Amino acid sequence: MFAKTTNFLKEVKVELKKVSWPDKNELLGSTTVVIISVIILALFIGICDFIFSKAMQIIIR
């Protein structure tokens, strides 16, 4: 069990050396895109929820 764990960790270390990590500008750009996308999606879902809620209130009355 210990040998398998050690071998796994060695392989992980080798694979992590192959990763191309983003630079600061790329990271900030990607983060900005994600945050803006989440805000737009939240607004869209909120507006749809409001419209469907009002429609259901009209149907129920």
N, CA, C and O atoms as a Tripos MOL2 file, in Angstrom:
@<TRIPOS>MOLECULE
protein
  244   243    61     0     0
PROTEIN
NO_CHARGES

@<TRIPOS>ATOM
      1 N           0.8290   -1.1900    0.0000 N.3       1 MET1
      2 CA          0.0000    0.0000    0.0000 C.3       1 MET1
      3 C           0.8740    1.2540    0.0000 C.2       1 MET1
      4 O           0.6080    2.1920   -0.7510 O.2       1 MET1
      5 N           1.9060    1.2760    0.8300 N.am      2 PHE2
      6 CA          2.7980    2.4390    0.9100 C.3       2 PHE2
      7 C           3.5430    2.6450   -0.3980 C.2       2 PHE2
      8 O           3.7470    3.7810   -0.8260 O.2       2 PHE2
      9 N           3.9490    1.5540   -1.0370 N.am      3 ALA3
     10 CA          4.6940    1.6400   -2.3000 C.3       3 ALA3
     11 C           3.8090    2.2200   -3.4090 C.2       3 ALA3
     12 O           4.2710    3.0150   -4.2280 O.2       3 ALA3
     13 N           2.5310    1.8160   -3.4270 N.am      4 LYS4
     14 CA          1.6010    2.3330   -4.4380 C.3       4 LYS4
     15 C           1.3780    3.8300   -4.2470 C.2       4 LYS4
     16 O           1.3300    4.5880   -5.2160 O.2       4 LYS4
     17 N           1.2420    4.2460   -2.9980 N.am      5 THR5
     18 CA          1.0290    5.6660   -2.7060 C.3       5 THR5
     19 C           2.2450    6.4830   -3.1080 C.2       5 THR5
     20 O           2.1070    7.5550   -3.6980 O.2       5 THR5
     21 N           3.4250    5.9900   -2.7970 N.am      6 THR6
     22 CA          4.6590    6.6840   -3.1580 C.3       6 THR6
     23 C           4.7990    6.7930   -4.6720 C.2       6 THR6
     24 O           5.1610    7.8470   -5.1950 O.2       6 THR6
     25 N           4.5110    5.6990   -5.3680 N.am      7 ASN7
     26 CA          4.5820    5.7010   -6.8300 C.3       7 ASN7
     27 C           3.5730    6.6940   -7.4180 C.2       7 ASN7
     28 O           3.8910    7.4250   -8.3560 O.2       7 ASN7
     29 N           2.3740    6.7160   -6.8710 N.am      8 PHE8
     30 CA          1.3430    7.6410   -7.3480 C.3       8 PHE8
     31 C           1.7950    9.0880   -7.1870 C.2       8 PHE8
     32 O           1.6440    9.8920   -8.1060 O.2       8 PHE8
     33 N           2.3480    9.4200   -6.0260 N.am      9 LEU9
     34 CA          2.7980   10.7880   -5.7810 C.3       9 LEU9
     35 C           3.9480   11.1870   -6.7030 C.2       9 LEU9
     36 O           4.0240   12.3370   -7.1350 O.2       9 LEU9
     37 N           4.8320   10.2550   -7.0040 N.am     10 LYS10
     38 CA          5.9210   10.5360   -7.9520 C.3      10 LYS10
     39 C           5.3620   10.8320   -9.3400 C.2      10 LYS10
     40 O           5.8230   11.7470  -10.0210 O.2      10 LYS10
     41 N           4.3610   10.0460   -9.7540 N.am     11 GLU11
     42 CA          3.7420   10.2670  -11.0590 C.3      11 GLU11
     43 C           3.0070   11.6040  -11.1050 C.2      11 GLU11
     44 O           3.0180   12.2860  -12.1300 O.2      11 GLU11
     45 N           2.3770   11.9730  -10.0110 N.am     12 VAL12
     46 CA          1.6960   13.2620   -9.9410 C.3      12 VAL12
     47 C           2.6950   14.3950  -10.1020 C.2      12 VAL12
     48 O           2.4300   15.3630  -10.8160 O.2      12 VAL12
     49 N           3.8290   14.2810   -9.4510 N.am     13 LYS13
     50 CA          4.8750   15.3060   -9.5410 C.3      13 LYS13
     51 C           5.3650   15.4510  -10.9830 C.2      13 LYS13
     52 O           5.5850   16.5670  -11.4550 O.2      13 LYS13
     53 N           5.5340   14.3340  -11.6770 N.am     14 VAL14
     54 CA          5.9740   14.3660  -13.0710 C.3      14 VAL14
     55 C           4.9250   15.0410  -13.9450 C.2      14 VAL14
     56 O           5.2650   15.8560  -14.8020 O.2      14 VAL14
     57 N           3.6620   14.7120  -13.7360 N.am     15 GLU15
     58 CA          2.5860   15.2940  -14.5450 C.3      15 GLU15
     59 C           2.4260   16.7880  -14.2800 C.2      15 GLU15
     60 O           2.1520   17.5530  -15.2040 O.2      15 GLU15
     61 N           2.5940   17.2100  -13.0320 N.am     16 LEU16
     62 CA          2.4620   18.6320  -12.7160 C.3      16 LEU16
     63 C           3.5560   19.4720  -13.3560 C.2      16 LEU16
     64 O           3.3600   20.6640  -13.5930 O.2      16 LEU16
     65 N           4.6950   18.8720  -13.6360 N.am     17 LYS17
     66 CA          5.7630   19.5970  -14.3300 C.3      17 LYS17
     67 C           5.3930   19.8600  -15.7860 C.2      17 LYS17
     68 O           5.9350   20.7770  -16.4020 O.2      17 LYS17
     69 N           4.4760   19.0670  -16.3470 N.am     18 LYS18
     70 CA          4.0480   19.2220  -17.7370 C.3      18 LYS18
     71 C           2.9570   20.2790  -17.8980 C.2      18 LYS18
     72 O           2.6720   20.7080  -19.0150 O.2      18 LYS18
     73 N           2.3550   20.6930  -16.8070 N.am     19 VAL19
     74 CA          1.2440   21.6470  -16.8600 C.3      19 VAL19
     75 C           1.7530   23.0230  -17.2450 C.2      19 VAL19
     76 O           2.7800   23.4800  -16.7440 O.2      19 VAL19
     77 N           1.0260   23.6810  -18.1410 N.am     20 SER20
     78 CA          1.3800   25.0690  -18.4800 C.3      20 SER20
     79 C           0.4800   25.9840  -17.6450 C.2      20 SER20
     80 O          -0.7080   26.1320  -17.9290 O.2      20 SER20
     81 N           1.0550   26.5790  -16.6350 N.am     21 TRP21
     82 CA          0.3000   27.4240  -15.7270 C.3      21 TRP21
     83 C           0.0880   28.7970  -16.3590 C.2      21 TRP21
     84 O           0.9890   29.3180  -17.0160 O.2      21 TRP21
     85 N          -1.1090   29.3970  -16.1650 N.am     22 PRO22
     86 CA         -1.3700   30.7110  -16.7660 C.3      22 PRO22
     87 C          -0.5790   31.8060  -16.0680 C.2      22 PRO22
     88 O          -0.2740   31.7210  -14.8790 O.2      22 PRO22
     89 N          -0.2530   32.8450  -16.8470 N.am     23 ASP23
     90 CA          0.4030   33.9870  -16.2220 C.3      23 ASP23
     91 C          -0.6570   34.8850  -15.5760 C.2      23 ASP23
     92 O          -1.8540   34.6220  -15.6880 O.2      23 ASP23
     93 N          -0.2130   35.9250  -14.9120 N.am     24 LYS24
     94 CA         -1.1230   36.7650  -14.1340 C.3      24 LYS24
     95 C          -2.2060   37.4020  -15.0080 C.2      24 LYS24
     96 O          -3.3770   37.4140  -14.6280 O.2      24 LYS24
     97 N          -1.8250   37.9340  -16.1800 N.am     25 ASN25
     98 CA         -2.7920   38.5960  -17.0510 C.3      25 ASN25
     99 C          -3.8390   37.6230  -17.5780 C.2      25 ASN25
    100 O          -5.0240   37.9530  -17.6380 O.2      25 ASN25
    101 N          -3.4070   36.4320  -17.9560 N.am     26 GLU26
    102 CA         -4.3410   35.4180  -18.4480 C.3      26 GLU26
    103 C          -5.3000   34.9830  -17.3420 C.2      26 GLU26
    104 O          -6.4900   34.7860  -17.5860 O.2      26 GLU26
    105 N          -4.7830   34.8360  -16.1440 N.am     27 LEU27
    106 CA         -5.6060   34.4460  -15.0090 C.3      27 LEU27
    107 C          -6.6480   35.5090  -14.6850 C.2      27 LEU27
    108 O          -7.8140   35.1900  -14.4560 O.2      27 LEU27
    109 N          -6.2270   36.7770  -14.6660 N.am     28 LEU28
    110 CA         -7.1720   37.8610  -14.3990 C.3      28 LEU28
    111 C          -8.2310   37.9600  -15.4870 C.2      28 LEU28
    112 O          -9.4030   38.1910  -15.1880 O.2      28 LEU28
    113 N          -7.8390   37.7890  -16.7440 N.am     29 GLY29
    114 CA         -8.7970   37.8260  -17.8470 C.3      29 GLY29
    115 C          -9.8220   36.7240  -17.7440 C.2      29 GLY29
    116 O         -11.0170   36.9620  -17.9200 O.2      29 GLY29
    117 N          -9.3630   35.5140  -17.4610 N.am     30 SER30
    118 CA        -10.2820   34.3780  -17.3300 C.3      30 SER30
    119 C         -11.2220   34.5610  -16.1430 C.2      30 SER30
    120 O         -12.4090   34.2510  -16.2320 O.2      30 SER30
    121 N         -10.6940   35.0600  -15.0460 N.am     31 THR31
    122 CA        -11.5090   35.2840  -13.8580 C.3      31 THR31
    123 C         -12.5850   36.3300  -14.1290 C.2      31 THR31
    124 O         -13.7250   36.1830  -13.6900 O.2      31 THR31
    125 N         -12.2210   37.3850  -14.8520 N.am     32 THR32
    126 CA        -13.1790   38.4270  -15.1980 C.3      32 THR32
    127 C         -14.2990   37.8730  -16.0650 C.2      32 THR32
    128 O         -15.4710   38.1790  -15.8410 O.2      32 THR32
    129 N         -13.9470   37.0610  -17.0500 N.am     33 VAL33
    130 CA        -14.9560   36.4560  -17.9220 C.3      33 VAL33
    131 C         -15.9080   35.5810  -17.1170 C.2      33 VAL33
    132 O         -17.1190   35.6240  -17.3360 O.2      33 VAL33
    133 N         -15.3850   34.7990  -16.2000 N.am     34 VAL34
    134 CA        -16.2270   33.9170  -15.3930 C.3      34 VAL34
    135 C         -17.1620   34.7290  -14.5060 C.2      34 VAL34
    136 O         -18.3500   34.4160  -14.4180 O.2      34 VAL34
    137 N         -16.6530   35.7580  -13.8530 N.am     35 ILE35
    138 CA        -17.4870   36.5690  -12.9600 C.3      35 ILE35
    139 C         -18.5890   37.2760  -13.7380 C.2      35 ILE35
    140 O         -19.7350   37.3030  -13.2910 O.2      35 ILE35
    141 N         -18.2630   37.8470  -14.8940 N.am     36 ILE36
    142 CA        -19.2770   38.5270  -15.7080 C.3      36 ILE36
    143 C         -20.3170   37.5270  -16.2080 C.2      36 ILE36
    144 O         -21.5110   37.8300  -16.2110 O.2      36 ILE36
    145 N         -19.8830   36.3490  -16.6260 N.am     37 SER37
    146 CA        -20.8140   35.3140  -17.0930 C.3      37 SER37
    147 C         -21.7720   34.8980  -15.9850 C.2      37 SER37
    148 O         -22.9660   34.7260  -16.2310 O.2      37 SER37
    149 N         -21.2630   34.7370  -14.7790 N.am     38 VAL38
    150 CA        -22.0990   34.3360  -13.6440 C.3      38 VAL38
    151 C         -23.1130   35.4250  -13.3280 C.2      38 VAL38
    152 O         -24.2730   35.1250  -13.0450 O.2      38 VAL38
    153 N         -22.6930   36.6820  -13.3710 N.am     39 ILE39
    154 CA        -23.6150   37.7880  -13.0970 C.3      39 ILE39
    155 C         -24.7200   37.8380  -14.1490 C.2      39 ILE39
    156 O         -25.8920   37.9970  -13.8070 O.2      39 ILE39
    157 N         -24.3590   37.7040  -15.4240 N.am     40 ILE40
    158 CA        -25.3660   37.7320  -16.4960 C.3      40 ILE40
    159 C         -26.3390   36.5720  -16.3510 C.2      40 ILE40
    160 O         -27.5480   36.7570  -16.4900 O.2      40 ILE40
    161 N         -25.8280   35.3840  -16.0740 N.am     41 LEU41
    162 CA        -26.6940   34.2170  -15.9030 C.3      41 LEU41
    163 C         -27.6150   34.3800  -14.6950 C.2      41 LEU41
    164 O         -28.7860   34.0080  -14.7570 O.2      41 LEU41
    165 N         -27.0970   34.9320  -13.5990 N.am     42 ALA42
    166 CA        -27.9130   35.1490  -12.4000 C.3      42 ALA42
    167 C         -29.0260   36.1540  -12.6870 C.2      42 ALA42
    168 O         -30.1620   35.9660  -12.2510 O.2      42 ALA42
    169 N         -28.7020   37.2160  -13.4170 N.am     43 LEU43
    170 CA        -29.7310   38.1970  -13.7830 C.3      43 LEU43
    171 C         -30.7990   37.5670  -14.6770 C.2      43 LEU43
    172 O         -31.9920   37.8020  -14.4810 O.2      43 LEU43
    173 N         -30.3770   36.7800  -15.6410 N.am     44 PHE44
    174 CA        -31.3220   36.1160  -16.5390 C.3      44 PHE44
    175 C         -32.2520   35.1860  -15.7620 C.2      44 PHE44
    176 O         -33.4670   35.2160  -15.9580 O.2      44 PHE44
    177 N         -31.6890   34.3650  -14.8860 N.am     45 ILE45
    178 CA        -32.5110   33.4400  -14.0980 C.3      45 ILE45
    179 C         -33.4350   34.2140  -13.1650 C.2      45 ILE45
    180 O         -34.5890   33.8260  -12.9820 O.2      45 ILE45
    181 N         -32.9450   35.3000  -12.5710 N.am     46 GLY46
    182 CA        -33.7830   36.1160  -11.6920 C.3      46 GLY46
    183 C         -34.9470   36.7430  -12.4260 C.2      46 GLY46
    184 O         -36.0670   36.7630  -11.9150 O.2      46 GLY46
    185 N         -34.6960   37.2570  -13.6230 N.am     47 ILE47
    186 CA        -35.7680   37.8630  -14.4180 C.3      47 ILE47
    187 C         -36.7850   36.8050  -14.8350 C.2      47 ILE47
    188 O         -37.9900   37.0370  -14.7420 O.2      47 ILE47
    189 N         -36.3110   35.6400  -15.2960 N.am     48 CYS48
    190 CA        -37.2300   34.5520  -15.6640 C.3      48 CYS48
    191 C         -38.0630   34.1130  -14.4650 C.2      48 CYS48
    192 O         -39.2640   33.8770  -14.6000 O.2      48 CYS48
    193 N         -37.4470   34.0030  -13.3100 N.am     49 ASP49
    194 CA        -38.1560   33.6060  -12.1060 C.3      49 ASP49
    195 C         -39.2330   34.6280  -11.7550 C.2      49 ASP49
    196 O         -40.3510   34.2570  -11.3980 O.2      49 ASP49
    197 N         -38.9020   35.9000  -11.8560 N.am     50 PHE50
    198 CA        -39.8690   36.9560  -11.5630 C.3      50 PHE50
    199 C         -41.0580   36.8880  -12.5310 C.2      50 PHE50
    200 O         -42.2130   36.9790  -12.1120 O.2      50 PHE50
    201 N         -40.7670   36.7270  -13.8210 N.am     51 ILE51
    202 CA        -41.8310   36.6680  -14.8260 C.3      51 ILE51
    203 C         -42.7250   35.4520  -14.6020 C.2      51 ILE51
    204 O         -43.9500   35.5710  -14.6260 O.2      51 ILE51
    205 N         -42.1220   34.2860  -14.3840 N.am     52 PHE52
    206 CA        -42.9250   33.0760  -14.1590 C.3      52 PHE52
    207 C         -43.7220   33.1700  -12.8640 C.2      52 PHE52
    208 O         -44.8490   32.6820  -12.7890 O.2      52 PHE52
    209 N         -43.1390   33.7980  -11.8450 N.am     53 SER53
    210 CA        -43.8460   33.9750  -10.5800 C.3      53 SER53
    211 C         -45.0820   34.8460  -10.7760 C.2      53 SER53
    212 O         -46.1620   34.5030  -10.2950 O.2      53 SER53
    213 N         -44.9350   35.9620  -11.4730 N.am     54 LYS54
    214 CA        -46.0690   36.8450  -11.7430 C.3      54 LYS54
    215 C         -47.1110   36.1350  -12.6020 C.2      54 LYS54
    216 O         -48.3100   36.2790  -12.3590 O.2      54 LYS54
    217 N         -46.6700   35.3680  -13.6040 N.am     55 ALA55
    218 CA        -47.5980   34.6270  -14.4540 C.3      55 ALA55
    219 C         -48.3840   33.6170  -13.6320 C.2      55 ALA55
    220 O         -49.5900   33.4690  -13.8310 O.2      55 ALA55
    221 N         -47.7330   32.9280  -12.7250 N.am     56 MET56
    222 CA        -48.4290   31.9430  -11.8840 C.3      56 MET56
    223 C         -49.4170   32.6240  -10.9550 C.2      56 MET56
    224 O         -50.4940   32.0860  -10.6990 O.2      56 MET56
    225 N         -49.0700   33.8000  -10.4460 N.am     57 GLN57
    226 CA        -49.9960   34.5360   -9.5770 C.3      57 GLN57
    227 C         -51.2510   34.9300  -10.3570 C.2      57 GLN57
    228 O         -52.3590   34.8690   -9.8250 O.2      57 GLN57
    229 N         -51.0790   35.3340  -11.6140 N.am     58 ILE58
    230 CA        -52.2260   35.7150  -12.4380 C.3      58 ILE58
    231 C         -53.0820   34.4780  -12.7390 C.2      58 ILE58
    232 O         -54.3100   34.5570  -12.6990 O.2      58 ILE58
    233 N         -52.4560   33.3510  -13.0370 N.am     59 ILE59
    234 CA        -53.2000   32.1220  -13.3510 C.3      59 ILE59
    235 C         -53.9570   31.6160  -12.1350 C.2      59 ILE59
    236 O         -55.0970   31.1690  -12.2620 O.2      59 ILE59
    237 N         -53.3420   31.6770  -10.9550 N.am     60 ILE60
    238 CA        -53.9540   31.1420   -9.7350 C.3      60 ILE60
    239 C         -55.1510   31.9840   -9.3160 C.2      60 ILE60
    240 O         -56.1300   31.4360   -8.8090 O.2      60 ILE60
    241 N         -55.1020   33.2820   -9.5090 N.am     61 ARG61
    242 CA        -56.2320   34.1500   -9.0960 C.3      61 ARG61
    243 C         -57.3660   33.8970   -9.9740 C.2      61 ARG61
    244 O         -58.4200   34.5120   -9.8130 O.2      61 ARG61
@<TRIPOS>BOND
     1     1     2 1
     2     2     3 1
     3     3     4 2
     4     3     5 am
     5     5     6 1
     6     6     7 1
     7     7     8 2
     8     7     9 am
     9     9    10 1
    10    10    11 1
    11    11    12 2
    12    11    13 am
    13    13    14 1
    14    14    15 1
    15    15    16 2
    16    15    17 am
    17    17    18 1
    18    18    19 1
    19    19    20 2
    20    19    21 am
    21    21    22 1
    22    22    23 1
    23    23    24 2
    24    23    25 am
    25    25    26 1
    26    26    27 1
    27    27    28 2
    28    27    29 am
    29    29    30 1
    30    30    31 1
    31    31    32 2
    32    31    33 am
    33    33    34 1
    34    34    35 1
    35    35    36 2
    36    35    37 am
    37    37    38 1
    38    38    39 1
    39    39    40 2
    40    39    41 am
    41    41    42 1
    42    42    43 1
    43    43    44 2
    44    43    45 am
    45    45    46 1
    46    46    47 1
    47    47    48 2
    48    47    49 am
    49    49    50 1
    50    50    51 1
    51    51    52 2
    52    51    53 am
    53    53    54 1
    54    54    55 1
    55    55    56 2
    56    55    57 am
    57    57    58 1
    58    58    59 1
    59    59    60 2
    60    59    61 am
    61    61    62 1
    62    62    63 1
    63    63    64 2
    64    63    65 am
    65    65    66 1
    66    66    67 1
    67    67    68 2
    68    67    69 am
    69    69    70 1
    70    70    71 1
    71    71    72 2
    72    71    73 am
    73    73    74 1
    74    74    75 1
    75    75    76 2
    76    75    77 am
    77    77    78 1
    78    78    79 1
    79    79    80 2
    80    79    81 am
    81    81    82 1
    82    82    83 1
    83    83    84 2
    84    83    85 am
    85    85    86 1
    86    86    87 1
    87    87    88 2
    88    87    89 am
    89    89    90 1
    90    90    91 1
    91    91    92 2
    92    91    93 am
    93    93    94 1
    94    94    95 1
    95    95    96 2
    96    95    97 am
    97    97    98 1
    98    98    99 1
    99    99   100 2
   100    99   101 am
   101   101   102 1
   102   102   103 1
   103   103   104 2
   104   103   105 am
   105   105   106 1
   106   106   107 1
   107   107   108 2
   108   107   109 am
   109   109   110 1
   110   110   111 1
   111   111   112 2
   112   111   113 am
   113   113   114 1
   114   114   115 1
   115   115   116 2
   116   115   117 am
   117   117   118 1
   118   118   119 1
   119   119   120 2
   120   119   121 am
   121   121   122 1
   122   122   123 1
   123   123   124 2
   124   123   125 am
   125   125   126 1
   126   126   127 1
   127   127   128 2
   128   127   129 am
   129   129   130 1
   130   130   131 1
   131   131   132 2
   132   131   133 am
   133   133   134 1
   134   134   135 1
   135   135   136 2
   136   135   137 am
   137   137   138 1
   138   138   139 1
   139   139   140 2
   140   139   141 am
   141   141   142 1
   142   142   143 1
   143   143   144 2
   144   143   145 am
   145   145   146 1
   146   146   147 1
   147   147   148 2
   148   147   149 am
   149   149   150 1
   150   150   151 1
   151   151   152 2
   152   151   153 am
   153   153   154 1
   154   154   155 1
   155   155   156 2
   156   155   157 am
   157   157   158 1
   158   158   159 1
   159   159   160 2
   160   159   161 am
   161   161   162 1
   162   162   163 1
   163   163   164 2
   164   163   165 am
   165   165   166 1
   166   166   167 1
   167   167   168 2
   168   167   169 am
   169   169   170 1
   170   170   171 1
   171   171   172 2
   172   171   173 am
   173   173   174 1
   174   174   175 1
   175   175   176 2
   176   175   177 am
   177   177   178 1
   178   178   179 1
   179   179   180 2
   180   179   181 am
   181   181   182 1
   182   182   183 1
   183   183   184 2
   184   183   185 am
   185   185   186 1
   186   186   187 1
   187   187   188 2
   188   187   189 am
   189   189   190 1
   190   190   191 1
   191   191   192 2
   192   191   193 am
   193   193   194 1
   194   194   195 1
   195   195   196 2
   196   195   197 am
   197   197   198 1
   198   198   199 1
   199   199   200 2
   200   199   201 am
   201   201   202 1
   202   202   203 1
   203   203   204 2
   204   203   205 am
   205   205   206 1
   206   206   207 1
   207   207   208 2
   208   207   209 am
   209   209   210 1
   210   210   211 1
   211   211   212 2
   212   211   213 am
   213   213   214 1
   214   214   215 1
   215   215   216 2
   216   215   217 am
   217   217   218 1
   218   218   219 1
   219   219   220 2
   220   219   221 am
   221   221   222 1
   222   222   223 1
   223   223   224 2
   224   223   225 am
   225   225   226 1
   226   226   227 1
   227   227   228 2
   228   227   229 am
   229   229   230 1
   230   230   231 1
   231   231   232 2
   232   231   233 am
   233   233   234 1
   234   234   235 1
   235   235   236 2
   236   235   237 am
   237   237   238 1
   238   238   239 1
   239   239   240 2
   240   239   241 am
   241   241   242 1
   242   242   243 1
   243   243   244 2
@<TRIPOS>SUBSTRUCTURE
     1 MET1         2 RESIDUE 1 A MET
     2 PHE2         6 RESIDUE 1 A PHE
     3 ALA3        10 RESIDUE 1 A ALA
     4 LYS4        14 RESIDUE 1 A LYS
     5 THR5        18 RESIDUE 1 A THR
     6 THR6        22 RESIDUE 1 A THR
     7 ASN7        26 RESIDUE 1 A ASN
     8 PHE8        30 RESIDUE 1 A PHE
     9 LEU9        34 RESIDUE 1 A LEU
    10 LYS10       38 RESIDUE 1 A LYS
    11 GLU11       42 RESIDUE 1 A GLU
    12 VAL12       46 RESIDUE 1 A VAL
    13 LYS13       50 RESIDUE 1 A LYS
    14 VAL14       54 RESIDUE 1 A VAL
    15 GLU15       58 RESIDUE 1 A GLU
    16 LEU16       62 RESIDUE 1 A LEU
    17 LYS17       66 RESIDUE 1 A LYS
    18 LYS18       70 RESIDUE 1 A LYS
    19 VAL19       74 RESIDUE 1 A VAL
    20 SER20       78 RESIDUE 1 A SER
    21 TRP21       82 RESIDUE 1 A TRP
    22 PRO22       86 RESIDUE 1 A PRO
    23 ASP23       90 RESIDUE 1 A ASP
    24 LYS24       94 RESIDUE 1 A LYS
    25 ASN25       98 RESIDUE 1 A ASN
    26 GLU26      102 RESIDUE 1 A GLU
    27 LEU27      106 RESIDUE 1 A LEU
    28 LEU28      110 RESIDUE 1 A LEU
    29 GLY29      114 RESIDUE 1 A GLY
    30 SER30      118 RESIDUE 1 A SER
    31 THR31      122 RESIDUE 1 A THR
    32 THR32      126 RESIDUE 1 A THR
    33 VAL33      130 RESIDUE 1 A VAL
    34 VAL34      134 RESIDUE 1 A VAL
    35 ILE35      138 RESIDUE 1 A ILE
    36 ILE36      142 RESIDUE 1 A ILE
    37 SER37      146 RESIDUE 1 A SER
    38 VAL38      150 RESIDUE 1 A VAL
    39 ILE39      154 RESIDUE 1 A ILE
    40 ILE40      158 RESIDUE 1 A ILE
    41 LEU41      162 RESIDUE 1 A LEU
    42 ALA42      166 RESIDUE 1 A ALA
    43 LEU43      170 RESIDUE 1 A LEU
    44 PHE44      174 RESIDUE 1 A PHE
    45 ILE45      178 RESIDUE 1 A ILE
    46 GLY46      182 RESIDUE 1 A GLY
    47 ILE47      186 RESIDUE 1 A ILE
    48 CYS48      190 RESIDUE 1 A CYS
    49 ASP49      194 RESIDUE 1 A ASP
    50 PHE50      198 RESIDUE 1 A PHE
    51 ILE51      202 RESIDUE 1 A ILE
    52 PHE52      206 RESIDUE 1 A PHE
    53 SER53      210 RESIDUE 1 A SER
    54 LYS54      214 RESIDUE 1 A LYS
    55 ALA55      218 RESIDUE 1 A ALA
    56 MET56      222 RESIDUE 1 A MET
    57 GLN57      226 RESIDUE 1 A GLN
    58 ILE58      230 RESIDUE 1 A ILE
    59 ILE59      234 RESIDUE 1 A ILE
    60 ILE60      238 RESIDUE 1 A ILE
    61 ARG61      242 RESIDUE 1 A ARG
